[in-house]
C-alpha cells in the first residue's frame, strides 16, 4: 500500500510539469506508462543496486521530476497567448500555501515511513528531516527576499523552496549524520531552489523548450540530485564507529569470500 502511494506521488510530481498543456486522456496514458517505468526503475535501484534511498529522493523525486520534464520537452512551449495564463493569483497562492504547510508538517513522517525501527533509525530519520526542512525554510525566505526582482517575498518561491530540505534528505535521512551537515544541506538546497526559479527555469524554457508549469525541476529534480550525492558521500565515509558490526557484511560467492558495504536499508 505504501509503495503504491509512493508510485502515485511520482506520477503527481510529473504532472506538475505538464499541467495546463495536456488533456485528461493524455494524463491517463502518461500515468499508465509512468507506473510501469517507475516500477522497473525502483526494482533496479533498490533491489539490484541496493541504493540507500529511505525517503525516496532518487526513486520518487528524481524519477518523477525528470519523467515529467521529458514529457514537457516533447510537448514544447505553449504559445504566447496561452502563457498569459501561466501565472499565480491571490486565491491560488493562499490555497497552495495551505498545501505547503501540510507537506512541511508531514514530510518527516513521509521520509521515515519505510525506515526500520531498529537502531534508532526511524527517530534519526525524523530528526534529520526536521532539521533540514527547517533550514531550507529559513534560507528560502532569505534568498527570495534578496534575489527576487521586486525585493519582496515571492509566494511561488516560498511554496516550493521551503520544502527542498525534505526532498534532499530523503536519501540519507536514516544515516548517522552530524546536525551541522544536515542543516548545511538544507540551507544550500533552499537557496539553490530559489536561484533555480529565478535564473535556471527561464533559460531551460528558452534553450531547451522545457516549459515547467509548477517548477518541479526546482523543488524535486535539483534537491533530489543534491540528496543523492549527499547520501553517496555519507555512505562512503561511514565507519564501524557509527554503525557497529552491522556495517560490513560477509558474503560467500562461489568458493570465495567477498566483503561489501550494504545499503543502510539493510543495516
C-alpha positions in Angstrom: 0.0 0.0 0.0 2.8 2.4 0.9 4.8 1.6 -2.2 1.6 2.2 -4.2 1.3 5.6 -2.6 4.9 6.4 -3.4 4.3 5.5 -7.1 1.3 7.8 -7.2 3.5 10.5 -5.7 6.0 10.2 -8.5 3.2 10.5 -11.0 1.8 13.6 -9.3 5.3 15.1 -9.4 5.4 14.5 -13.2 2.0 16.1 -13.6 3.5 19.3 -12.2 5.5 19.8 -15.4 2.6 19.3 -17.9 -0.5 20.8 -16.1 -2.4 23.1 -18.4 -0.8 21.6 -21.6 -2.4 18.2 -21.6 -5.9 16.6 -21.9 -7.3 14.2 -19.3 -6.8 11.3 -21.8 -3.1 12.2 -22.2 -2.7 12.3 -18.5 -4.2 8.8 -18.2 -1.9 7.4 -20.8 1.0 9.2 -19.1 0.1 7.7 -15.7 -0.2 4.1 -17.1 3.2 4.3 -18.8 5.0 6.0 -15.9 3.8 3.5 -13.3 5.4 0.7 -15.4 8.7 2.6 -15.8 8.6 3.6 -12.1 8.3 0.0 -11.0 11.2 -1.0 -13.3 13.4 1.8 -12.0 12.5 1.1 -8.4 13.4 -2.6 -8.8 16.8 -1.8 -10.4 17.7 0.9 -7.9 16.5 -0.7 -4.7 16.7 -4.4 -5.3 19.6 -4.8 -7.8 21.8 -1.8 -6.9 20.6 -1.7 -3.3 20.9 2.1 -3.2 20.4 3.9 0.1 17.1 5.8 -0.5 15.0 5.6 2.6 12.9 8.7 1.8 12.7 8.1 -2.0 14.7 11.2 -3.1 16.0 9.3 -6.1 13.3 6.7 -6.7 10.4 9.1 -6.3 11.5 12.7 -6.7 14.3 12.4 -9.3 12.4 9.9 -11.4 9.1 11.7 -11.2 10.7 15.1 -12.0 12.7 14.0 -15.0 9.9 11.9 -16.4 7.6 14.9 -16.3 10.3 17.2 -17.7 11.0 14.8 -20.6 7.3 14.8 -21.4 7.1 18.6 -21.3 10.1 18.9 -23.7 8.2 16.8 -26.2 5.1 18.9 -25.8 7.0 22.1 -26.2 6.4 25.6 -25.0 2.8 27.0 -25.1 2.0 29.9 -27.4 2.4 33.4 -26.1 -1.4 33.7 -25.8 -1.5 30.7 -23.5 1.5 31.8 -21.5 -0.6 34.8 -20.3 -2.5 32.4 -18.0 0.7 30.8 -16.7 0.8 32.9 -13.5 -0.3 32.7 -9.9 -3.2 34.6 -8.3 -4.0 35.6 -4.8 -6.6 32.8 -4.2 -4.4 30.1 -5.8 -1.4 31.3 -3.7 -3.4 31.0 -0.5 -4.6 27.5 -1.2 -1.2 26.4 -2.4 0.4 27.7 0.8 -2.1 25.6 2.8 -0.8 22.6 0.9 2.8 23.7 1.6 2.1 23.8 5.3 0.6 20.3 5.4 3.6 19.0 3.4 6.0 20.8 5.7 4.5 19.2 8.8 4.2 15.7 7.5 7.4 15.4 5.5 9.3 13.9 8.4 6.8 11.0 8.6 7.0 10.6 4.8 10.7 10.2 4.9 10.6 7.8 7.8 7.7 5.6 6.7 9.8 2.7 5.3 12.7 3.1 7.8 13.3 0.3 10.2 12.8 0.9 13.9 16.0 -1.0 14.7 19.0 1.0 15.9 17.2 4.4 16.4 16.9 4.7 12.6 13.3 6.0 12.5 13.9 8.6 15.1 17.0 9.7 13.3 15.2 10.0 10.0 12.5 12.2 11.6 15.1 14.5 13.3 17.2 14.7 10.2 14.3 15.7 8.1 13.0 18.3 10.6 16.4 20.0 10.8 16.9 20.0 7.0 13.5 21.3 6.1 13.6 24.0 8.8 17.0 25.1 7.4 15.7 25.2 3.8 12.6 27.2 5.0 14.8 29.8 6.6 17.2 30.1 3.7 14.4 30.2 1.2 12.8 33.2 2.9 16.1 35.0 3.0 17.0 34.1 -0.6 13.7 35.2 -2.2 13.8 38.5 -0.3 17.4 39.3 -1.5 17.3 37.8 -5.0 13.8 38.4 -6.3 13.5 41.4 -8.7 10.8 43.0 -6.5 12.9 42.6 -3.3 9.8 41.1 -1.7 8.8 37.6 -0.6 7.7 35.7 -3.7 4.9 33.2 -2.8 5.8 30.8 -5.6 9.4 30.5 -4.2 8.1 30.1 -0.7 5.6 27.4 -1.6 8.3 25.2 -3.1 11.8 26.1 -1.8 10.7 25.8 1.8 10.2 22.1 1.2 13.5 21.5 -0.6 15.3 20.3 2.5 12.9 17.4 3.0 13.5 16.3 -0.6 17.3 16.5 -0.2 17.5 14.4 2.9 15.3 11.6 1.7 18.3 9.6 0.6 20.3 10.0 3.8 17.7 10.7 6.5 18.3 7.4 8.4 22.1 7.7 8.3 24.3 8.8 11.2 24.9 12.4 10.2 26.0 15.4 12.1 23.3 18.0 12.7 25.6 20.6 11.2 25.8 18.7 7.9 22.1 18.2 7.8 21.4 21.9 8.4 24.0 22.9 5.8 22.3 20.7 3.2 19.0 22.3 4.0 20.4 25.8 3.7 22.1 25.1 0.4 19.1 23.5 -1.3 16.8 26.2 0.0 18.9 28.9 -1.7 19.6 26.8 -4.8 15.9 26.2 -5.3 15.2 30.0 -5.3 18.1 30.7 -7.6 16.9 28.0 -9.9 13.4 29.6 -10.1 14.9 33.0 -10.9 17.8 32.0 -13.3 17.6 28.4 -14.4 13.9 27.9 -15.3 13.7 30.8 -17.8 16.8 29.6 -19.5 15.6 26.0 -19.7 12.4 27.2 -21.3 14.3 29.4 -23.9 17.1 27.0 -24.8 15.5 23.5 -24.3 11.8 24.3 -24.7 11.3 22.9 -21.2 8.1 24.6 -20.0 7.9 23.6 -16.3 4.4 24.6 -15.2 4.8 24.0 -11.4 8.6 24.3 -11.2 9.2 20.6 -10.4 12.8 21.0 -11.5 13.5 23.5 -8.7 11.7 21.6 -5.9 12.1 17.9 -6.9 14.8 17.4 -9.5 17.6 19.6 -8.2 17.3 18.9 -4.5 16.9 15.2 -5.0 20.2 15.2 -7.0 21.9 17.0 -4.2 20.4 14.5 -1.8 21.7 11.6 -3.9 25.2 12.9 -3.9 25.0 13.6 -0.1 23.8 10.1 0.5 26.6 8.6 -1.6 29.3 10.7 0.3 27.9 9.8 3.7 27.6 6.1 2.9 31.2 6.1 1.5 32.6 7.7 4.7 30.6 5.5 7.1 32.6 3.6 9.7 32.0 0.9 12.3 32.1 3.6 14.9 28.8 4.8 13.7 27.0 1.5 12.9 28.9 -1.2 14.7 29.5 -4.6 13.3 26.4 -4.3 11.1 28.2 -2.0 8.6 30.1 -4.7 6.7 28.5 -8.0 5.7 30.5 -11.1 4.8 29.1 -12.8 1.7 30.1 -16.1 0.1 30.2 -16.1 -3.6 31.1 -19.5 -5.2 34.1 -20.6 -3.2 35.5 -17.1 -2.5 34.5 -14.7 0.3 33.8 -11.1 -0.6 33.1 -8.1 1.6 30.8 -5.3 0.6 29.1 -2.4 2.3 25.4 -2.9 2.2 23.0 0.0 1.9 21.6 1.4 5.1 18.2 0.0 4.4 19.7 -3.4 5.3 21.6 -2.2 8.4 
